[in-house]
Amino acid sequence: MLIRLVLTNFLSFGPETEFNTLTGSPRRKKEHIYNFGELELLKTAAIYGANGAGKSNLAKGASLLRQIVVEGQWDKVRDIQPFRLDKKLESLPSSLEAEFIIGEQSYCYGLSIQQGKIIEEWLYRTHFGKKDEIVFNRTTSPKGITKIEVHSEFYKTEQDRLRIKLYEEELLKEDQPLITMMANAKQVFRDVRLAYQWFSHYLIIIFPKSKPQFLIGRMLGQLGFEAFANELIASLKTGIHHLELKTYDIDEFFGKDDEEQARKIKTEILKNSNGKRAIQLRAAKVGEEILAMLEGGKVVIKRLIAKHKNEEGQYFDFVLDEESDGTLRLLDLAPALFQSINSPSTVIIDEIDQSVHPFLLKELIKKFVADEQTKGQFIFTTHESNLLDQKVFRQDEIWFAEKNNNGATTLYPLSDFNIRFDLDIQKGYLNGRFGAIPFLGNLEDLNWDIYAKEEQGI
């Protein structure tokens, strides 16, 4: 579970800015809360704001932190863009930090980056907000000297001390995350591996341009996903009766025009699979994701087909590229929904309303938050005001993003306002009561007619 995400001097975020899933003062809708002793976390959050307010930058911050940790992408470290509208921040580092829960422990991981170099990186046990206990803290001086402080359990023997010294002086580069190196080391650093596992397995970020990925692999290998996806897609009245995997001979699928691609795929699977019996790829021929795999001793192609049914009860095959953008968006969300329902994962979706009807979204979210069996968190950014309904959300589950006079993004929850539980918050939001809406100025001052006449030479 995500407890909080803190961004400083990153994109549109200037001074330290925090988003969190901690409960506020409202006591309604207990089924919306996960309890961890004295700590209570919300299972969902909706983030509103005008275009350019910085909502998407929150998702980008989470995604970048995940990429740095999981993939060890030090090139991403170099690409971090600081806030540019405040000269006081020019000489300061950019920081990304997340506090989260995995298993029976809570952790805080973060790093500070300046001019493409990691100048500080830290991982602490936070014990559900009661106290902080160091796992490691890595600092680099302006002269490039790196020091690593670790918990005493990692520093008991001479071999432990030599290992840390080796990290400091030889192995760890200035743009390389320590968490990735320690998580993949032969030495068992349990806390580090747990923190790494949260980023790699339990944090999911989906952006508007995402396409459905790994659907075929999930249909084949993830218990219960095929039934879930079919139930979801049918209940949302997309026109699809059900999804079905079809098997093709690889040579017949690619045909004579793409014999070379078929040959390369067969060679890779048969000779270089390293025990992996399948390759997920996006075929140029069809534009969609397919799966090449060994089945019955030969290489075949698995393709996901949408089955439509007419009034006479006949079924017709549609490939996914023939489906609407809205249907594809729902298919893109299906794996994330499945994971957040069935495991303690945090799913962050940027612009969830893209290509999806607001009524469908509202019903989907209502079902998620009302279900007491869900195990994960569902966080999204949106412009869709129809979702602003206190019958669906608690006040502390609704957040707003707005830029201040200096152009920096600020975040604040609806629970900061003193409002009644029966207030029409959609109307209040559209009337500007809570901020975070576009400031349009006077549209009558737009001289469209003059520009048109000039274009026509009038």
C-alpha positions as a printed NumPy array, in Angstrom:
array([[  0.   ,   0.   ,   0.   ],
       [  1.109,   3.525,  -0.718],
       [  1.136,   5.788,   2.332],
       [  2.544,   8.913,   0.749],
       [  4.389,  10.222,  -2.286],
       [  6.583,  13.31 ,  -1.827],
       [  8.054,  15.305,  -4.733],
       [ 10.443,  18.256,  -4.484],
       [ 11.855,  20.405,  -7.296],
       [ 10.552,  18.02 ,  -9.954],
       [  8.717,  19.135, -13.118],
       [  5.862,  21.386, -11.906],
       [  6.496,  20.601,  -8.229],
       [  8.622,  23.273,  -6.549],
       [  8.845,  23.141,  -2.752],
       [  8.222,  19.78 ,  -1.075],
       [  4.709,  18.597,  -2.008],
       [  2.956,  15.568,  -0.564],
       [  0.138,  13.333,  -1.726],
       [ -1.039,  10.713,   0.767],
       [ -3.701,   8.082,   1.342],
       [ -4.023,   8.731,   5.073],
       [ -7.544,   9.105,   6.417],
       [ -8.754,  12.565,   7.379],
       [-11.467,  13.652,   9.766],
       [-14.485,  12.123,   7.936],
       [-15.661,   8.949,   9.647],
       [-18.114,   7.751,   6.998],
       [-17.732,   4.707,   4.749],
       [-15.603,   2.453,   6.93 ],
       [-15.435,  -0.075,   4.084],
       [-13.185,   2.406,   2.232],
       [-10.44 ,   2.028,   4.846],
       [ -7.628,  -0.468,   5.371],
       [ -6.45 ,  -0.77 ,   8.967],
       [ -2.836,  -1.357,   9.972],
       [ -3.015,  -1.081,  13.732],
       [ -3.33 ,   2.613,  14.488],
       [ -2.609,   3.526,  10.872],
       [ -5.593,   3.846,   8.521],
       [ -5.178,   4.064,   4.744],
       [ -7.713,   4.804,   2.033],
       [ -8.319,   2.348,  -0.761],
       [ -8.901,   4.984,  -3.436],
       [ -8.196,   8.586,  -4.405],
       [ -9.396,  10.794,  -7.257],
       [ -7.169,  13.738,  -8.213],
       [ -8.761,  16.68 , -10.038],
       [ -7.26 ,  19.737, -11.646],
       [ -7.18 ,  21.93 , -14.722],
       [ -5.084,  21.09 , -17.79 ],
       [ -1.468,  21.839, -16.947],
       [ -2.067,  21.821, -13.182],
       [  0.433,  19.005, -12.63 ],
       [ -1.817,  15.98 , -12.029],
       [  0.054,  13.888, -14.572],
       [  3.395,  14.942, -13.092],
       [  2.423,  13.151,  -9.884],
       [  2.031,   9.92 , -11.853],
       [  5.267,  10.671, -13.722],
       [  7.098,  11.084, -10.418],
       [  5.851,   7.714,  -9.176],
       [  6.709,   6.086, -12.504],
       [ 10.205,   7.569, -12.61 ],
       [ 10.949,   6.431,  -9.065],
       [  9.769,   2.94 ,  -9.981],
       [ 11.933,   2.865, -13.117],
       [ 15.011,   4.   , -11.226],
       [ 14.523,   1.322,  -8.549],
       [ 13.398,  -1.646, -10.631],
       [ 15.413,  -1.17 , -13.787],
       [ 18.405,   0.578, -12.248],
       [ 17.928,   3.176, -14.962],
       [ 20.63 ,   5.66 , -14.141],
       [ 19.99 ,   7.285, -17.524],
       [ 16.629,   8.265, -16.015],
       [ 18.505,   9.898, -13.151],
       [ 20.268,  12.122, -15.658],
       [ 16.994,  13.084, -17.346],
       [ 15.256,  14.427, -14.22 ],
       [ 13.865,  17.886, -14.898],
       [ 13.783,  20.272, -11.924],
       [ 11.241,  23.033, -11.382],
       [ 12.336,  25.987, -13.511],
       [ 10.233,  28.926, -12.278],
       [ 11.926,  29.569,  -8.932],
       [ 15.55 ,  30.752,  -8.903],
       [ 15.877,  29.731,  -5.257],
       [ 15.502,  26.089,  -6.32 ],
       [ 18.092,  26.246,  -9.113],
       [ 20.953,  25.238,  -6.837],
       [ 18.943,  22.598,  -4.931],
       [ 18.481,  18.896,  -5.736],
       [ 15.331,  17.212,  -6.996],
       [ 13.866,  14.615,  -4.633],
       [ 11.464,  11.7  ,  -5.085],
       [ 10.226,   9.758,  -2.054],
       [  7.605,   7.113,  -1.335],
       [  6.42 ,   5.649,   1.947],
       [  4.635,   2.327,   1.623],
       [  3.636,  -0.921,   3.275],
       [  4.643,  -4.392,   2.172],
       [  3.946,  -7.448,   4.288],
       [  4.143,  -6.605,   7.967],
       [  6.423,  -3.578,   7.633],
       [  6.327,  -0.009,   6.34 ],
       [  9.245,   1.672,   4.594],
       [ 10.268,   5.05 ,   3.294],
       [ 12.531,   5.112,   0.241],
       [ 13.771,   8.177,  -1.587],
       [ 16.634,   9.811,  -3.381],
       [ 17.915,  13.304,  -4.124],
       [ 19.428,  14.033,  -7.515],
       [ 21.428,  17.009,  -8.73 ],
       [ 22.991,  17.478, -12.153],
       [ 22.463,  13.829, -13.026],
       [ 24.075,  12.515,  -9.833],
       [ 22.51 ,  10.821,  -6.806],
       [ 23.702,  12.905,  -3.868],
       [ 21.56 ,  11.121,  -1.28 ],
       [ 19.555,   7.891,  -1.152],
       [ 17.776,   6.432,   1.832],
       [ 15.654,   3.531,   3.002],
       [ 14.059,   3.506,   6.464],
       [ 11.674,   1.284,   8.318],
       [  8.937,   3.624,   9.536],
       [  7.022,   1.165,  11.737],
       [  3.619,   2.492,  10.622],
       [  4.459,   6.058,  11.569],
       [  5.724,   5.316,  15.079],
       [  9.478,   5.716,  14.524],
       [ 12.09 ,   5.698,  11.782],
       [ 14.826,   3.078,  11.765],
       [ 17.624,   3.197,   9.224],
       [ 18.123,   0.412,   6.686],
       [ 20.641,   2.396,   4.67 ],
       [ 21.546,   6.008,   3.974],
       [ 23.904,   6.842,   1.133],
       [ 25.421,  10.309,   0.686],
       [ 27.847,  11.721,  -1.847],
       [ 29.898,  14.832,  -1.143],
       [ 30.531,  17.613,  -3.707],
       [ 33.978,  16.04 ,  -4.193],
       [ 32.338,  12.756,  -5.232],
       [ 33.105,  10.8  ,  -2.044],
       [ 30.323,   8.33 ,  -1.237],
       [ 29.496,   7.179,   2.295],
       [ 26.989,   4.463,   3.159],
       [ 25.49 ,   4.086,   6.626],
       [ 23.614,   0.841,   7.242],
       [ 21.668,  -0.835,  10.021],
       [ 23.861,  -2.657,  12.521],
       [ 22.574,  -6.05 ,  11.331],
       [ 24.32 ,  -5.428,   7.979],
       [ 27.547,  -4.375,   9.656],
       [ 28.342,  -7.163,  12.116],
       [ 31.392,  -8.845,  10.619],
       [ 34.583,  -7.795,   8.871],
       [ 33.125,  -9.239,   5.668],
       [ 30.094,  -6.943,   6.057],
       [ 32.329,  -3.919,   6.5  ],
       [ 34.403,  -4.853,   3.456],
       [ 31.252,  -5.278,   1.391],
       [ 29.986,  -1.8  ,   2.28 ],
       [ 33.43 ,  -0.347,   1.6  ],
       [ 33.438,  -2.051,  -1.801],
       [ 30.063,  -0.43 ,  -2.585],
       [ 31.392,   2.97 ,  -1.523],
       [ 34.7  ,   2.926,  -3.357],
       [ 34.315,   0.715,  -6.421],
       [ 30.951,  -0.793,  -7.312],
       [ 28.48 ,   2.049,  -6.834],
       [ 28.453,   4.738,  -9.511],
       [ 27.252,   8.273,  -8.824],
       [ 24.173,   7.816, -11.011],
       [ 23.35 ,   4.267,  -9.871],
       [ 20.721,   3.459,  -7.188],
       [ 22.066,   1.497,  -4.237],
       [ 18.698,  -0.186,  -3.631],
       [ 18.891,  -1.983,  -6.998],
       [ 22.419,  -3.218,  -6.384],
       [ 21.667,  -4.468,  -2.849],
       [ 18.365,  -6.072,  -3.871],
       [ 20.097,  -8.128,  -6.558],
       [ 23.168,  -9.027,  -4.497],
       [ 23.855, -12.591,  -3.341],
       [ 23.929, -11.327,   0.218],
       [ 20.398, -11.332,   1.62 ],
       [ 19.326,  -7.801,   2.547],
       [ 15.748,  -8.656,   3.511],
       [ 14.444,  -5.107,   4.003],
       [ 16.028,  -3.924,   0.769],
       [ 14.545,  -6.805,  -1.198],
       [ 11.108,  -6.196,   0.286],
       [ 11.252,  -2.518,  -0.664],
       [ 12.46 ,  -3.444,  -4.155],
       [  9.643,  -5.973,  -4.432],
       [  7.022,  -3.322,  -3.632],
       [  8.21 ,  -1.18 ,  -6.532],
       [  8.584,  -4.121,  -8.93 ],
       [  5.434,  -6.114,  -8.109],
       [  2.963,  -3.93 ,  -6.228],
       [  3.231,  -0.482,  -7.835],
       [  1.503,  -0.143, -11.212],
       [  1.267,   3.072, -13.225],
       [ -0.83 ,   3.411, -16.381],
       [ -0.691,   6.41 , -18.711],
       [ -3.172,   7.54 , -21.383],
       [ -1.129,   6.215, -24.315],
       [ -0.724,   2.775, -22.785],
       [ -1.984,  -0.148, -24.825],
       [ -3.248,  -3.442, -23.428],
       [ -0.15 ,  -5.409, -22.46 ],
       [  0.488,  -8.98 , -21.327],
       [ -3.215,  -9.818, -21.693],
       [ -2.474, -13.096, -23.452],
       [  0.142, -14.132, -20.907],
       [ -2.246, -13.312, -18.091],
       [ -5.075, -15.231, -19.767],
       [ -2.799, -18.263, -19.999],
       [ -0.966, -18.08 , -16.706],
       [ -2.786, -15.986, -14.107],
       [ -5.391, -18.002, -12.265],
       [ -8.809, -16.372, -12.409],
       [ -7.871, -13.527, -14.764],
       [ -9.624, -14.864, -17.859],
       [-12.927, -15.224, -15.987],
       [-12.484, -11.782, -14.426],
       [-11.725, -10.083, -17.766],
       [-14.692, -11.72 , -19.468],
       [-17.052, -10.821, -16.639],
       [-15.802,  -7.227, -16.645],
       [-15.965,  -6.708, -20.403],
       [-19.424,  -8.282, -20.684],
       [-20.927,  -6.398, -17.722],
       [-19.787,  -3.043, -19.121],
       [-21.801,  -3.597, -22.338],
       [-18.944,  -3.045, -24.773],
       [-20.526,  -5.304, -27.411],
       [-18.04 ,  -8.076, -26.69 ],
       [-19.664, -11.287, -25.524],
       [-16.385, -12.812, -24.398],
       [-12.651, -12.934, -25.115],
       [-11.041, -16.016, -26.573],
       [ -7.483, -17.135, -27.306],
       [ -6.977, -18.545, -30.783],
       [ -3.989, -20.605, -31.901],
       [ -2.316, -20.229, -35.307],
       [  0.549, -21.991, -37.005],
       [  3.326, -19.376, -37.044],
       [  4.092, -19.768, -40.765],
       [  0.438, -19.459, -41.73 ],
       [ -0.023, -16.468, -39.436],
       [  2.845, -14.431, -40.886],
       [  2.511, -15.695, -44.455],
       [  5.06 , -15.36 , -47.243],
       [  5.468, -11.607, -46.835],
       [  6.843, -11.977, -43.294],
       [  8.708, -15.272, -43.546],
       [ 11.861, -13.676, -42.138],
       [ 10.12 , -12.477, -38.975],
       [  8.565, -15.91 , -38.451],
       [ 11.98 , -17.539, -38.888],
       [ 13.614, -15.211, -36.333],
       [ 10.877, -15.858, -33.777],
       [ 11.126, -19.622, -34.177],
       [ 14.908, -19.482, -33.846],
       [ 14.722, -17.373, -30.698],
       [ 12.199, -19.633, -29.014],
       [ 13.836, -22.921, -29.993],
       [ 17.48 , -21.956, -29.36 ],
       [ 17.657, -18.91 , -27.105],
       [ 14.635, -19.174, -24.831],
       [ 16.699, -20.042, -21.71 ],
       [ 13.783, -22.047, -20.405],
       [ 11.185, -19.476, -21.407],
       [  8.643, -21.03 , -23.686],
       [  6.94 , -17.85 , -24.867],
       [  7.758, -14.453, -26.377],
       [  5.388, -11.541, -26.027],
       [  5.66 ,  -9.169, -28.968],
       [  3.787,  -6.599, -30.988],
       [  3.642,  -7.863, -34.551],
       [  4.087,  -5.283, -37.284],
       [  1.649,  -7.195, -39.456],
       [ -1.325,  -6.808, -37.136],
       [ -0.228,  -3.962, -34.846],
       [ -1.499,  -5.773, -31.767],
       [  0.153,  -7.837, -29.081],
       [  0.547, -11.536, -29.799],
       [  2.305, -14.418, -28.067],
       [  4.671, -16.846, -29.742],
       [  5.18 , -20.056, -27.79 ],
       [  6.007, -23.74 , -27.966],
       [  2.977, -25.981, -27.97 ],
       [  3.026, -29.644, -28.862],
       [  6.638, -29.39 , -29.936],
       [  6.138, -26.614, -32.48 ],
       [  6.001, -22.833, -32.406],
       [  2.526, -21.336, -32.541],
       [  0.981, -17.882, -32.273],
       [ -1.6  , -17.052, -29.636],
       [ -3.897, -14.144, -30.489],
       [ -6.663, -12.606, -28.408],
       [ -9.989, -12.446, -30.214],
       [-13.116, -10.532, -29.193],
       [-16.243, -12.605, -29.8  ],
       [-19.374, -10.657, -30.746],
       [-22.826, -12.232, -30.826],
       [-25.73 , -11.231, -33.094],
       [-29.472, -11.59 , -32.521],
       [-29.496, -15.084, -34.05 ],
       [-26.917, -16.245, -31.527],
       [-24.08 , -16.451, -34.057],
       [-20.554, -15.525, -32.955],
       [-18.203, -13.352, -34.997],
       [-14.476, -12.851, -34.491],
       [-13.047,  -9.335, -34.1  ],
       [ -9.349,  -8.637, -33.591],
       [ -8.544,  -6.097, -30.882],
       [ -7.496,  -3.419, -33.375],
       [-11.082,  -3.41 , -34.612],
       [-12.428,  -2.482, -31.175],
       [-13.046,   1.094, -30.011],
       [-10.522,   3.145, -28.061],
       [-12.831,   2.94 , -25.054],
       [-12.943,  -0.856, -25.155],
       [ -9.166,  -1.042, -25.505],
       [ -8.823,   1.335, -22.551],
       [-10.983,  -0.987, -20.438],
       [ -8.836,  -3.936, -21.499],
       [ -5.765,  -1.941, -20.509],
       [ -7.277,  -1.345, -17.07 ],
       [ -8.41 ,  -4.948, -16.547],
       [ -5.054,  -6.408, -15.358],
       [ -4.494,  -3.487, -12.99 ],
       [ -8.023,  -3.792, -11.61 ],
       [ -7.582,  -7.535, -11.158],
       [ -4.326,  -7.053,  -9.281],
       [ -5.646,  -4.252,  -7.033],
       [ -8.709,  -6.323,  -6.159],
       [ -6.797,  -9.509,  -5.405],
       [ -3.478,  -8.325,  -3.968],
       [ -2.235,  -5.424,  -1.807],
       [ -1.106,  -3.413,  -4.838],
       [ -1.213,   0.295,  -5.612],
       [ -2.509,   1.17 ,  -9.073],
       [ -2.071,   4.749, -10.315],
       [ -3.922,   5.63 , -13.524],
       [ -3.364,   8.937, -15.27 ],
       [ -6.479,  10.339, -17.003],
       [ -8.694,   7.367, -16.254],
       [-11.606,   8.977, -18.093],
       [ -9.858,   8.908, -21.477],
       [-12.121,   7.141, -24.011],
       [-14.308,   5.632, -21.267],
       [-17.898,   6.738, -20.703],
       [-18.335,   8.511, -17.325],
       [-21.272,   6.286, -16.365],
       [-19.142,   3.156, -16.778],
       [-16.351,   4.712, -14.763],
       [-18.647,   5.675, -11.952],
       [-20.155,   2.207, -11.68 ],
       [-16.717,   0.606, -11.827],
       [-15.349,   2.804,  -9.048],
       [-18.485,   2.383,  -6.91 ],
       [-18.089,  -1.38 ,  -7.093],
       [-14.401,  -1.218,  -6.203],
       [-14.719,   1.05 ,  -3.169],
       [-17.828,  -0.696,  -1.82 ],
       [-16.35 ,  -4.202,  -2.045],
       [-15.004,  -5.191,   1.363],
       [-12.96 ,  -8.002,  -0.229],
       [-10.659,  -5.725,  -2.241],
       [ -7.033,  -5.793,  -1.141],
       [ -5.344,  -2.937,  -3.028],
       [ -5.502,   0.773,  -3.806],
       [ -6.921,   2.508,  -6.867],
       [ -5.617,   6.052,  -7.462],
       [ -6.382,   8.087, -10.563],
       [ -6.309,  11.544, -12.114],
       [ -9.358,  12.798, -13.985],
       [-11.338,  15.748, -15.312],
       [-14.64 ,  13.873, -15.064],
       [-16.798,  15.912, -12.669],
       [-19.607,  13.322, -12.741],
       [-17.491,  11.228, -10.4  ],
       [-17.605,  13.965,  -7.758],
       [-20.241,  12.363,  -5.601],
       [-20.182,  11.97 ,  -1.823],
       [-22.293,   8.847,  -2.233],
       [-19.264,   7.299,  -3.951],
       [-16.276,   8.921,  -2.211],
       [-15.263,  10.108,   1.206],
       [-14.109,  13.719,   1.343],
       [-10.508,  12.649,   2.046],
       [-10.492,  10.488,  -1.102],
       [-10.885,  13.516,  -3.382],
       [ -7.799,  15.614,  -4.086],
       [ -7.209,  18.76 ,  -6.11 ],
       [ -4.131,  19.926,  -8.03 ],
       [ -3.676,  23.633,  -8.607],
       [ -0.785,  25.903,  -9.517],
       [  0.125,  28.784,  -7.209],
       [  1.213,  32.271,  -8.302],
       [  4.724,  30.971,  -8.9  ],
       [  3.528,  28.234, -11.257],
       [  4.203,  25.403,  -8.796],
       [  1.723,  22.567,  -8.308],
       [  0.007,  22.344,  -4.937],
       [ -2.096,  19.393,  -3.765],
       [ -4.891,  19.396,  -1.198],
       [ -7.82 ,  17.116,  -0.278],
       [-11.492,  18.05 ,  -0.211],
       [-11.474,  17.293,   3.523],
       [ -9.521,  20.532,   4.025],
       [-12.808,  22.336,   3.369],
       [-15.583,  22.56 ,   5.923],
       [-18.525,  21.205,   3.924],
       [-21.65 ,  19.198,   4.68 ],
       [-21.892,  15.535,   3.761],
       [-24.983,  16.231,   1.652],
       [-23.399,  19.034,  -0.404],
       [-23.428,  18.675,  -4.196],
       [-19.639,  18.762,  -4.586],
       [-19.814,  18.45 ,  -8.369],
       [-21.705,  21.729,  -8.544],
       [-19.391,  23.319,  -5.992],
       [-16.304,  22.233,  -7.944],
       [-17.624,  23.524, -11.269],
       [-18.479,  26.829,  -9.602],
       [-14.863,  27.151,  -8.469],
       [-15.513,  26.659,  -4.764],
       [-12.565,  24.282,  -4.343],
       [-10.233,  25.746,  -6.973],
       [ -8.373,  23.426,  -9.37 ],
       [-10.419,  24.482, -12.431],
       [ -9.263,  26.314, -15.563],
       [ -9.155,  30.113, -15.433],
       [-10.493,  31.119, -18.823],
       [-10.47 ,  34.882, -18.64 ],
       [-12.961,  36.647, -20.887],
       [-13.655,  34.562, -23.985],
       [-15.391,  37.533, -25.566],
       [-11.966,  39.152, -25.914],
       [-10.797,  36.433, -28.306],
       [-10.774,  38.098, -31.722],
       [-11.49 ,  34.99 , -33.773],
       [-13.43 ,  36.907, -36.419],
       [-10.514,  39.316, -36.994],
       [ -8.043,  36.44 , -37.398],
       [-10.38 ,  34.738, -39.852],
       [-10.712,  37.908, -41.95 ],
       [ -6.933,  38.375, -41.977],
       [ -6.469,  34.793, -43.133],
       [ -8.931,  35.384, -45.973],
       [ -7.327,  38.717, -46.877],
       [-10.46 ,  40.721, -46.039]])
